[in-house]
Protein backbone atom coordinates (compact mmCIF):
# COMPACT_ATOMS: atom_id res chain seq x y z
CA UNK A 1 0.00 0.00 0.00
CA UNK A 2 3.10 2.23 -0.19
CA UNK A 3 5.07 3.07 -3.35
CA UNK A 4 8.18 1.50 -1.82
CA UNK A 5 6.39 -1.87 -1.48
CA UNK A 6 6.69 -2.48 -5.21
CA UNK A 7 10.47 -2.90 -5.09
CA UNK A 8 10.18 -5.48 -2.29
CA UNK A 9 7.38 -7.31 -4.11
CA UNK A 10 9.43 -7.29 -7.33
CA UNK A 11 12.33 -9.02 -5.57
CA UNK A 12 10.06 -11.58 -3.87
CA UNK A 13 8.15 -12.45 -7.05
CA UNK A 14 11.24 -12.53 -9.26
CA UNK A 15 13.08 -14.84 -6.89
CA UNK A 16 10.00 -17.10 -6.89
CA UNK A 17 10.11 -17.24 -10.70
CA UNK A 18 6.68 -15.56 -10.87
CA UNK A 19 6.68 -13.57 -14.15
CA UNK A 20 2.92 -13.07 -13.96
CA UNK A 21 3.25 -11.70 -10.43
CA UNK A 22 6.03 -9.34 -11.53
CA UNK A 23 3.92 -8.10 -14.46
CA UNK A 24 1.00 -7.49 -12.08
CA UNK A 25 3.12 -4.74 -10.49
CA UNK A 26 2.72 -2.69 -13.70
CA UNK A 27 -0.22 -0.77 -15.13
CA UNK A 28 -1.69 -2.23 -18.34
CA UNK A 29 0.09 0.31 -20.56
CA UNK A 30 3.30 0.68 -18.54
CA UNK A 31 6.62 1.32 -20.26
CA UNK A 32 9.82 -0.36 -19.16
CA UNK A 33 13.21 0.80 -20.49
CA UNK A 34 14.48 -2.74 -20.99
CA UNK A 35 16.22 -4.55 -22.62
CA UNK A 36 19.12 -2.07 -22.67
CA UNK A 37 18.63 0.37 -25.51
CA UNK A 38 15.00 -0.69 -26.01
CA UNK A 39 11.57 -0.49 -24.46
CA UNK A 40 8.96 -3.02 -23.46
CA UNK A 41 5.43 -1.61 -23.57
CA UNK A 42 2.35 -3.06 -21.87
CA UNK A 43 1.79 -5.56 -19.09
CA UNK A 44 1.56 -8.57 -21.44
CA UNK A 45 4.89 -7.71 -23.09
CA UNK A 46 6.47 -7.08 -19.69
CA UNK A 47 5.28 -10.50 -18.53
CA UNK A 48 6.71 -12.17 -21.66
CA UNK A 49 10.04 -10.41 -21.07
CA UNK A 50 10.17 -11.55 -17.44
CA UNK A 51 9.27 -15.11 -18.41
CA UNK A 52 12.46 -15.16 -20.52
CA UNK A 53 14.59 -13.47 -17.87
CA UNK A 54 13.32 -15.61 -15.00
CA UNK A 55 13.80 -18.84 -16.97
CA UNK A 56 17.51 -18.44 -16.13
CA UNK A 57 16.62 -18.31 -12.40
CA UNK A 58 18.51 -15.11 -11.55
CA UNK A 59 18.68 -14.15 -7.89
CA UNK A 60 17.72 -10.59 -6.93
CA UNK A 61 18.83 -9.03 -3.67
CA UNK A 62 16.83 -6.32 -1.90
CA UNK A 63 18.21 -2.82 -2.42
CA UNK A 64 17.83 0.01 0.06
CA UNK A 65 15.39 2.57 -1.42
CA UNK A 66 16.25 6.22 -1.76
CA UNK A 67 13.67 8.70 -0.43
CA UNK A 68 10.42 8.58 -2.43
CA UNK A 69 9.16 11.74 -4.09
CA UNK A 70 5.36 12.09 -4.10
CA UNK A 71 2.97 14.40 -5.88
CA UNK A 72 -0.66 13.45 -5.36
CA UNK A 73 -1.24 10.02 -6.91
CA UNK A 74 2.22 9.85 -8.51
CA UNK A 75 5.48 8.86 -6.87
CA UNK A 76 9.08 8.42 -7.98
CA UNK A 77 10.90 5.53 -6.35
CA UNK A 78 14.57 4.71 -6.82
CA UNK A 79 17.39 2.56 -5.56
CA UNK A 80 21.16 2.62 -5.92
CA UNK A 81 21.78 -0.90 -7.29
CA UNK A 82 24.26 -3.33 -5.84
CA UNK A 83 25.21 -4.54 -9.31
CA UNK A 84 26.80 -1.24 -10.36
CA UNK A 85 24.09 -0.45 -12.95
CA UNK A 86 24.25 3.21 -11.87
CA UNK A 87 20.69 3.60 -10.60
CA UNK A 88 17.11 2.43 -10.90
CA UNK A 89 13.98 4.59 -10.97
CA UNK A 90 10.26 3.99 -11.31
CA UNK A 91 7.23 6.23 -11.58
CA UNK A 92 4.28 4.63 -9.80
CA UNK A 93 0.63 5.66 -9.64
CA UNK A 94 -1.88 5.15 -6.83
CA UNK A 95 -4.75 2.95 -7.96
CA UNK A 96 -8.41 3.39 -6.95
CA UNK A 97 -8.02 0.68 -4.27
CA UNK A 98 -5.08 2.54 -2.70
CA UNK A 99 -2.38 0.23 -4.06
CA UNK A 100 0.43 1.44 -6.34
CA UNK A 101 1.53 0.19 -9.77
CA UNK A 102 4.50 1.04 -11.96
CA UNK A 103 3.82 3.30 -14.93
CA UNK A 104 7.42 3.91 -16.03
CA UNK A 105 10.38 1.72 -15.12
CA UNK A 106 14.03 2.57 -15.77
CA UNK A 107 15.78 -0.46 -14.27
CA UNK A 108 19.28 0.65 -15.28
CA UNK A 109 20.97 4.02 -15.52
CA UNK A 110 24.49 3.60 -16.80
CA UNK A 111 26.86 6.52 -16.64
CA UNK A 112 27.88 7.40 -20.20
CA UNK A 113 31.57 7.09 -20.96
CA UNK A 114 33.42 10.07 -22.40
CA UNK A 115 34.02 9.98 -26.18
OpenMM code with the backbone's topology and positions (N, CA, C; nanometers):
from openmm import Vec3, app, unit

residues = "UNK UNK UNK UNK UNK UNK UNK UNK UNK UNK UNK UNK UNK UNK UNK UNK UNK UNK UNK UNK UNK UNK UNK UNK UNK UNK UNK UNK UNK UNK UNK UNK UNK UNK UNK UNK UNK UNK UNK UNK UNK UNK UNK UNK UNK UNK UNK UNK UNK UNK UNK UNK UNK UNK UNK UNK UNK UNK UNK UNK UNK UNK UNK UNK UNK UNK UNK UNK UNK UNK UNK UNK UNK UNK UNK UNK UNK UNK UNK UNK UNK UNK UNK UNK UNK UNK UNK UNK UNK UNK UNK UNK UNK UNK UNK UNK UNK UNK UNK UNK UNK UNK UNK UNK UNK UNK UNK UNK UNK UNK UNK UNK UNK UNK UNK".split()
positions = [
    Vec3(0.0817, -0.1210, 0.0000),
    Vec3(0.0000, 0.0000, 0.0000),
    Vec3(0.0857, 0.1269, 0.0000),
    Vec3(0.2181, 0.1109, -0.0074),
    Vec3(0.3096, 0.2235, -0.0189),
    Vec3(0.3898, 0.2076, -0.1483),
    Vec3(0.4305, 0.3178, -0.2109),
    Vec3(0.5071, 0.3066, -0.3347),
    Vec3(0.6315, 0.2184, -0.3200),
    Vec3(0.6962, 0.2260, -0.2051),
    Vec3(0.8185, 0.1498, -0.1819),
    Vec3(0.7949, -0.0008, -0.1775),
    Vec3(0.6709, -0.0433, -0.1539),
    Vec3(0.6394, -0.1867, -0.1476),
    Vec3(0.6660, -0.2568, -0.2803),
    Vec3(0.6562, -0.1843, -0.3903),
    Vec3(0.6689, -0.2484, -0.5210),
    Vec3(0.8082, -0.3070, -0.5399),
    Vec3(0.9107, -0.2381, -0.4943),
    Vec3(1.0466, -0.2904, -0.5087),
    Vec3(1.0620, -0.4207, -0.4312),
    Vec3(1.0117, -0.4248, -0.3098),
    Vec3(1.0178, -0.5476, -0.2288),
    Vec3(0.9406, -0.6597, -0.2959),
    Vec3(0.8197, -0.6297, -0.3448),
    Vec3(0.7382, -0.7313, -0.4114),
    Vec3(0.8041, -0.7802, -0.5403),
    Vec3(0.8702, -0.6897, -0.6131),
    Vec3(0.9425, -0.7295, -0.7334),
    Vec3(1.0482, -0.8341, -0.6990),
    Vec3(1.1276, -0.8089, -0.5962),
    Vec3(1.2335, -0.9024, -0.5565),
    Vec3(1.1730, -1.0361, -0.5153),
    Vec3(1.0697, -1.0337, -0.4330),
    Vec3(1.0062, -1.1581, -0.3867),
    Vec3(0.9514, -1.2390, -0.5043),
    Vec3(0.8786, -1.1737, -0.5935),
    Vec3(0.8149, -1.2447, -0.7051),
    Vec3(0.9176, -1.2916, -0.8069),
    Vec3(1.0186, -1.2118, -0.8327),
    Vec3(1.1240, -1.2530, -0.9262),
    Vec3(1.1982, -1.3748, -0.8739),
    Vec3(1.2349, -1.3715, -0.7472),
    Vec3(1.3080, -1.4843, -0.6893),
    Vec3(1.2235, -1.6100, -0.6822),
    Vec3(1.0905, -1.5948, -0.6853),
    Vec3(0.9998, -1.7102, -0.6887),
    Vec3(0.9750, -1.7574, -0.8321),
    Vec3(1.0326, -1.6877, -0.9306),
    Vec3(1.0110, -1.7239, -1.0703),
    Vec3(0.8729, -1.6890, -1.1213),
    Vec3(0.8066, -1.5916, -1.0584),
    Vec3(0.6679, -1.5562, -1.0870),
    Vec3(0.6586, -1.4378, -1.1833),
    Vec3(0.6732, -1.4638, -1.3141),
    Vec3(0.6680, -1.3568, -1.4145),
    Vec3(0.5315, -1.2888, -1.4161),
    Vec3(0.4257, -1.3652, -1.3986),
    Vec3(0.2917, -1.3067, -1.3956),
    Vec3(0.2775, -1.2128, -1.2763),
    Vec3(0.3301, -1.2539, -1.1624),
    Vec3(0.3254, -1.1696, -1.0434),
    Vec3(0.4077, -1.0431, -1.0590),
    Vec3(0.5225, -1.0536, -1.1261),
    Vec3(0.6032, -0.9345, -1.1532),
    Vec3(0.5252, -0.8404, -1.2439),
    Vec3(0.4670, -0.8934, -1.3510),
    Vec3(0.3915, -0.8104, -1.4460),
    Vec3(0.2723, -0.7432, -1.3789),
    Vec3(0.2149, -0.8064, -1.2775),
    Vec3(0.1000, -0.7493, -1.2077),
    Vec3(0.1370, -0.6235, -1.1292),
    Vec3(0.2669, -0.5953, -1.1172),
    Vec3(0.3118, -0.4743, -1.0489),
    Vec3(0.3097, -0.3527, -1.1417),
    Vec3(0.2718, -0.3741, -1.2680),
    Vec3(0.2719, -0.2692, -1.3698),
    Vec3(0.1305, -0.2389, -1.4161),
    Vec3(0.1047, -0.1118, -1.4496),
    Vec3(-0.0220, -0.0766, -1.5132),
    Vec3(-0.0279, -0.1432, -1.6507),
    Vec3(-0.1487, -0.1562, -1.7048),
    Vec3(-0.1692, -0.2234, -1.8336),
    Vec3(-0.0843, -0.1644, -1.9460),
    Vec3(-0.0652, -0.0329, -1.9472),
    Vec3(0.0092, 0.0311, -2.0562),
    Vec3(0.1450, 0.0851, -2.0101),
    Vec3(0.2013, 0.0245, -1.9079),
    Vec3(0.3300, 0.0679, -1.8541),
    Vec3(0.4407, 0.0552, -1.9585),
    Vec3(0.5451, 0.1350, -1.9385),
    Vec3(0.6620, 0.1319, -2.0262),
    Vec3(0.7850, 0.1027, -1.9411),
    Vec3(0.8604, 0.0034, -1.9853),
    Vec3(0.9823, -0.0359, -1.9159),
    Vec3(1.0997, -0.0168, -2.0112),
    Vec3(1.2022, 0.0546, -1.9672),
    Vec3(1.3208, 0.0800, -2.0493),
    Vec3(1.4137, -0.0409, -2.0399),
    Vec3(1.3710, -0.1503, -2.1011),
    Vec3(1.4484, -0.2743, -2.0989),
    Vec3(1.3965, -0.3617, -2.2118),
    Vec3(1.4786, -0.4344, -2.2828),
    Vec3(1.6220, -0.4549, -2.2620),
    Vec3(1.7023, -0.3283, -2.2911),
    Vec3(1.8303, -0.3261, -2.2483),
    Vec3(1.9121, -0.2069, -2.2666),
    Vec3(1.9041, -0.1545, -2.4101),
    Vec3(1.8756, -0.0261, -2.4203),
    Vec3(1.8634, 0.0370, -2.5506),
    Vec3(1.7257, 0.0239, -2.6132),
    Vec3(1.6343, -0.0482, -2.5475),
    Vec3(1.5003, -0.0689, -2.6013),
    Vec3(1.3935, -0.0382, -2.4991),
    Vec3(1.2704, -0.0671, -2.5362),
    Vec3(1.1572, -0.0490, -2.4458),
    Vec3(1.0649, -0.1686, -2.4577),
    Vec3(1.0001, -0.2009, -2.3480),
    Vec3(0.8960, -0.3024, -2.3456),
    Vec3(0.7693, -0.2314, -2.3003),
    Vec3(0.6636, -0.2388, -2.3811),
    Vec3(0.5429, -0.1614, -2.3568),
    Vec3(0.4242, -0.2540, -2.3323),
    Vec3(0.3549, -0.2311, -2.2205),
    Vec3(0.2347, -0.3061, -2.1875),
    Vec3(0.2622, -0.4227, -2.0945),
    Vec3(0.1642, -0.4501, -2.0091),
    Vec3(0.1788, -0.5558, -1.9088),
    Vec3(0.2051, -0.6922, -1.9712),
    Vec3(0.1364, -0.7249, -2.0808),
    Vec3(0.1561, -0.8565, -2.1440),
    Vec3(0.2988, -0.8702, -2.1957),
    Vec3(0.3520, -0.7662, -2.2581),
    Vec3(0.4891, -0.7710, -2.3091),
    Vec3(0.5895, -0.7767, -2.1943),
    Vec3(0.5604, -0.7050, -2.0861),
    Vec3(0.6474, -0.7084, -1.9685),
    Vec3(0.6484, -0.8491, -1.9095),
    Vec3(0.5329, -0.9132, -1.9035),
    Vec3(0.5281, -1.0502, -1.8530),
    Vec3(0.6096, -1.1437, -1.9422),
    Vec3(0.5950, -1.1310, -2.0735),
    Vec3(0.6709, -1.2167, -2.1658),
    Vec3(0.8211, -1.1952, -2.1481),
    Vec3(0.8624, -1.0704, -2.1301),
    Vec3(1.0036, -1.0412, -2.1068),
    Vec3(1.0523, -1.1091, -1.9792),
    Vec3(0.9749, -1.0964, -1.8710),
    Vec3(1.0172, -1.1550, -1.7437),
    Vec3(1.0124, -1.3068, -1.7464),
    Vec3(0.9249, -1.3654, -1.8266),
    Vec3(0.9271, -1.5113, -1.8409),
    Vec3(1.0618, -1.5567, -1.8969),
    Vec3(1.1144, -1.4836, -1.9947),
    Vec3(1.2457, -1.5164, -2.0516),
    Vec3(1.3570, -1.4945, -1.9503),
    Vec3(1.3547, -1.3791, -1.8838),
    Vec3(1.4594, -1.3472, -1.7867),
    Vec3(1.4586, -1.4465, -1.6711),
    Vec3(1.3409, -1.4754, -1.6179),
    Vec3(1.3318, -1.5612, -1.4995),
    Vec3(1.3553, -1.7083, -1.5312),
    Vec3(1.3509, -1.7455, -1.6584),
    Vec3(1.3803, -1.8838, -1.6966),
    Vec3(1.5239, -1.9203, -1.6595),
    Vec3(1.6110, -1.8212, -1.6514),
    Vec3(1.7506, -1.8440, -1.6134),
    Vec3(1.7710, -1.8454, -1.4617),
    Vec3(1.6617, -1.8293, -1.3872),
    Vec3(1.6617, -1.8313, -1.2403),
    Vec3(1.7628, -1.7354, -1.1778),
    Vec3(1.7611, -1.6065, -1.2207),
    Vec3(1.8510, -1.5106, -1.1554),
    Vec3(1.8072, -1.4885, -1.0111),
    Vec3(1.8979, -1.4438, -0.9299),
    Vec3(1.8683, -1.4148, -0.7891),
    Vec3(1.8808, -1.2646, -0.7690),
    Vec3(1.7741, -1.2033, -0.7191),
    Vec3(1.7719, -1.0594, -0.6932),
    Vec3(1.7846, -1.0362, -0.5432),
    Vec3(1.8652, -0.9389, -0.5070),
    Vec3(1.8831, -0.9028, -0.3668),
    Vec3(1.8090, -0.7718, -0.3406),
    Vec3(1.7496, -0.7591, -0.2234),
    Vec3(1.6834, -0.6323, -0.1900),
    Vec3(1.7840, -0.5179, -0.1934),
    Vec3(1.7380, -0.4024, -0.2384),
    Vec3(1.8209, -0.2824, -0.2421),
    Vec3(1.7537, -0.1748, -0.1576),
    Vec3(1.8346, -0.1035, -0.0832),
    Vec3(1.7827, 0.0014, 0.0056),
    Vec3(1.7256, 0.1154, -0.0789),
    Vec3(1.5978, 0.1497, -0.0606),
    Vec3(1.5395, 0.2571, -0.1424),
    Vec3(1.5916, 0.3946, -0.1023),
    Vec3(1.5995, 0.4807, -0.2019),
    Vec3(1.6254, 0.6220, -0.1760),
    Vec3(1.4926, 0.6861, -0.1364),
    Vec3(1.4936, 0.8056, -0.0820),
    Vec3(1.3667, 0.8698, -0.0435),
    Vec3(1.2713, 0.8809, -0.1638),
    Vec3(1.1458, 0.8498, -0.1392),
    Vec3(1.0424, 0.8576, -0.2431),
    Vec3(0.9940, 1.0004, -0.2568),
    Vec3(0.9751, 1.0427, -0.3811),
    Vec3(0.9164, 1.1736, -0.4093),
    Vec3(0.7708, 1.1515, -0.4464),
    Vec3(0.6792, 1.2237, -0.3824),
    Vec3(0.5359, 1.2094, -0.4098),
    Vec3(0.4743, 1.3408, -0.4529),
    Vec3(0.3802, 1.3274, -0.5460),
    Vec3(0.2969, 1.4401, -0.5875),
    Vec3(0.1594, 1.3829, -0.6162),
    Vec3(0.0689, 1.3993, -0.5209),
    Vec3(-0.0657, 1.3445, -0.5360),
    Vec3(-0.0620, 1.1937, -0.5536),
    Vec3(-0.1161, 1.1456, -0.6656),
    Vec3(-0.1238, 1.0020, -0.6911),
    Vec3(-0.0046, 0.9484, -0.7686),
    Vec3(0.0997, 1.0296, -0.7845),
    Vec3(0.2222, 0.9848, -0.8506),
    Vec3(0.3361, 0.9833, -0.7509),
    Vec3(0.4293, 0.8916, -0.7718),
    Vec3(0.5481, 0.8865, -0.6875),
    Vec3(0.6660, 0.8382, -0.7712),
    Vec3(0.7845, 0.8854, -0.7357),
    Vec3(0.9080, 0.8418, -0.7980),
    Vec3(0.9860, 0.7635, -0.6939),
    Vec3(1.0106, 0.6368, -0.7235),
    Vec3(1.0897, 0.5528, -0.6351),
    Vec3(1.2220, 0.5234, -0.7041),
    Vec3(1.3264, 0.5008, -0.6253),
    Vec3(1.4570, 0.4710, -0.6824),
    Vec3(1.5434, 0.3964, -0.5826),
    Vec3(1.6423, 0.3271, -0.6378),
    Vec3(1.7392, 0.2559, -0.5555),
    Vec3(1.8765, 0.2676, -0.6199),
    Vec3(1.9811, 0.2740, -0.5387),
    Vec3(2.1160, 0.2615, -0.5922),
    Vec3(2.1481, 0.1114, -0.5990),
    Vec3(2.1628, 0.0539, -0.7171),
    Vec3(2.1775, -0.0903, -0.7292),
    Vec3(2.3115, -0.1434, -0.6798),
    Vec3(2.3063, -0.2637, -0.6303),
    Vec3(2.4260, -0.3326, -0.5839),
    Vec3(2.5103, -0.3836, -0.6993),
    Vec3(2.4483, -0.3953, -0.8179),
    Vec3(2.5208, -0.4535, -0.9312),
    Vec3(2.5969, -0.3500, -1.0134),
    Vec3(2.6040, -0.2253, -0.9660),
    Vec3(2.6799, -0.1236, -1.0358),
    Vec3(2.6125, -0.0687, -1.1599),
    Vec3(2.4809, -0.0915, -1.1759),
    Vec3(2.4093, -0.0447, -1.2946),
    Vec3(2.3931, 0.1070, -1.2960),
    Vec3(2.4311, 0.1756, -1.1899),
    Vec3(2.4252, 0.3211, -1.1866),
    Vec3(2.3049, 0.3763, -1.1129),
    Vec3(2.1892, 0.3164, -1.1288),
    Vec3(2.0694, 0.3602, -1.0600),
    Vec3(1.9460, 0.2969, -1.1207),
    Vec3(1.8400, 0.2941, -1.0440),
    Vec3(1.7108, 0.2427, -1.0898),
    Vec3(1.6051, 0.3441, -1.0470),
    Vec3(1.5048, 0.3654, -1.1324),
    Vec3(1.3984, 0.4592, -1.0974),
    Vec3(1.2673, 0.4128, -1.1585),
    Vec3(1.1596, 0.4348, -1.0848),
    Vec3(1.0260, 0.3987, -1.1315),
    Vec3(0.9287, 0.5092, -1.0947),
    Vec3(0.8363, 0.5366, -1.1869),
    Vec3(0.7227, 0.6226, -1.1580),
    Vec3(0.6059, 0.5290, -1.1318),
    Vec3(0.5413, 0.5475, -1.0178),
    Vec3(0.4279, 0.4634, -0.9802),
    Vec3(0.3054, 0.5522, -0.9592),
    Vec3(0.1877, 0.4910, -0.9783),
    Vec3(0.0627, 0.5664, -0.9637),
    Vec3(-0.0282, 0.4936, -0.8660),
    Vec3(-0.0912, 0.5714, -0.7766),
    Vec3(-0.1876, 0.5152, -0.6826),
    Vec3(-0.3107, 0.4719, -0.7608),
    Vec3(-0.3581, 0.3518, -0.7313),
    Vec3(-0.4750, 0.2948, -0.7958),
    Vec3(-0.6000, 0.3256, -0.7121),
    Vec3(-0.7183, 0.3095, -0.7700),
    Vec3(-0.8414, 0.3392, -0.6955),
    Vec3(-0.8538, 0.2642, -0.5619),
    Vec3(-0.7936, 0.1441, -0.5521),
    Vec3(-0.8017, 0.0676, -0.4273),
    Vec3(-0.6946, 0.1076, -0.3260),
    Vec3(-0.6119, 0.2077, -0.3608),
    Vec3(-0.5077, 0.2542, -0.2700),
    Vec3(-0.3719, 0.1901, -0.2937),
    Vec3(-0.3662, 0.0862, -0.3752),
    Vec3(-0.2377, 0.0228, -0.4061),
    Vec3(-0.1629, 0.1087, -0.5082),
    Vec3(-0.0407, 0.0709, -0.5389),
    Vec3(0.0434, 0.1441, -0.6337),
    Vec3(0.0912, 0.0487, -0.7418),
    Vec3(0.1001, 0.0976, -0.8663),
    Vec3(0.1529, 0.0191, -0.9772),
    Vec3(0.2529, 0.1035, -1.0546),
    Vec3(0.3500, 0.0353, -1.1142),
    Vec3(0.4496, 0.1038, -1.1957),
    Vec3(0.3882, 0.1496, -1.3271),
    Vec3(0.4231, 0.2722, -1.3659),
    Vec3(0.3819, 0.3303, -1.4927),
    Vec3(0.5034, 0.3365, -1.5854),
    Vec3(0.6154, 0.3820, -1.5313),
    Vec3(0.7418, 0.3913, -1.6030),
    Vec3(0.8494, 0.3239, -1.5189),
    Vec3(0.9332, 0.2450, -1.5847),
    Vec3(1.0378, 0.1725, -1.5124),
    Vec3(1.1687, 0.1858, -1.5885),
    Vec3(1.2669, 0.2455, -1.5230),
    Vec3(1.4028, 0.2567, -1.5775),
    Vec3(1.4916, 0.1725, -1.4863),
    Vec3(1.5064, 0.0420, -1.5180),
    Vec3(1.5784, -0.0462, -1.4274),
    Vec3(1.7280, -0.0267, -1.4259),
    Vec3(1.7836, 0.0426, -1.5250),
    Vec3(1.9279, 0.0648, -1.5277),
    Vec3(1.9574, 0.2049, -1.5793),
    Vec3(2.0374, 0.2774, -1.5050),
    Vec3(2.0967, 0.4018, -1.5519),
    Vec3(2.2465, 0.3770, -1.5539),
    Vec3(2.3060, 0.3805, -1.6694),
    Vec3(2.4487, 0.3596, -1.6799),
    Vec3(2.5123, 0.4937, -1.7131),
    Vec3(2.6165, 0.5276, -1.6397),
    Vec3(2.6864, 0.6525, -1.6642),
    Vec3(2.7545, 0.6458, -1.8001),
    Vec3(2.7242, 0.7425, -1.8884),
    Vec3(2.7875, 0.7395, -2.0201),
    Vec3(2.9388, 0.7591, -2.0079),
    Vec3(3.0117, 0.6927, -2.0950),
    Vec3(3.1568, 0.7091, -2.0958),
    Vec3(3.1931, 0.8231, -2.1901),
    Vec3(3.2963, 0.8953, -2.1562),
    Vec3(3.3417, 1.0072, -2.2403),
    Vec3(3.3989, 0.9531, -2.3710),
    Vec3(3.3674, 1.0238, -2.4831),
    Vec3(3.4017, 0.9985, -2.6178),
    Vec3(3.5124, 0.9150, -2.6525),
] * unit.nanometer
topology = app.Topology()
chain = topology.addChain("A")
for resn in residues:
    res = topology.addResidue(resn, chain)
    for name in ("N", "CA", "C"):
        topology.addAtom(name, app.Element.getBySymbol(name[0]), res)
